[in-house]
Every structure is written in structure tokens, then in C-alpha cells.
């Protein structure tokens, strides 16, 4: 998300490949892209950039 200065990359971990937020937070294993998207959405919403709450059932 260049307009807010955030990014997501893929890094190797002890137990496989992970999505990592620009803050260094590991978001989710690469096999769980859905979880990584949810995590990014939650982080941006917490910062007031997501436009609302993140539903927990999705």
C-alpha cells in the first residue's frame, strides 16, 4: 500500500515461507493467503485506514 507507506513481502522462516508486513510482523504462512489478507485488513483498520471493522467470520 504505497499511499500509506506499508508493504507485504514473503520471507523464509524456520517452518516455511511467510507473508511479512513492513513493520516486521509475520502475518501468515504463504499457504494461508486468506489469513494474511485478513491480518493486513485488521492492521489497517486499527490504524484508521480500513474504513471499518473487520468481520471475524470471514
N, C-alpha and C positions, 0 to 999 in steps of 0.2 A: 504494500500500500504506500507508494511513494508520496502521495499527497499528505500523509501523516507521518512519514519517516519510518515506517515499520516494514519488515520483510520476513519471509519464511524461507528457510533453506533446509537441505537434507544433510544429516551428519551421521557418521558411523558411531555406534555405541557398542558396549560390551555384548549386548544381546540383539544386535541387528541395526538396521537403519531407522532413523527417527527424523520427524519434522521438528525444526527448532526455530523458535521466534527470535527476532533480532535482539531481544533482551537476554537471550541465552536459555530461556525456558524451553525444555523439551515438551513438545505438545502431544505427540502420539507416535507410535510406531508407523512406519510407512504403509503397513498393511491396513491401517485404520485411518484413511484419509478423512472419513466422515467425522471421526473424533477430533482430528486436527482442525478441521473447519469449525466445529463447534467451539473448540478452545479459543481459536482466534476471534470468533464472533463474541464470545463471553469476555475476553480481554478488552476488545474494543468497546463493547457496551459498558463495561465497568469504567472505562475512561471517558464515557460520554460520547463516543463516536459511532455507536452501533444503531442508534435510532430506536432503541427499546430493549426490553428484556429478552433473554434467550429462553425459549421453551425447553424444559427439561426432558420432555418425552420425544424429542426428535434427535 
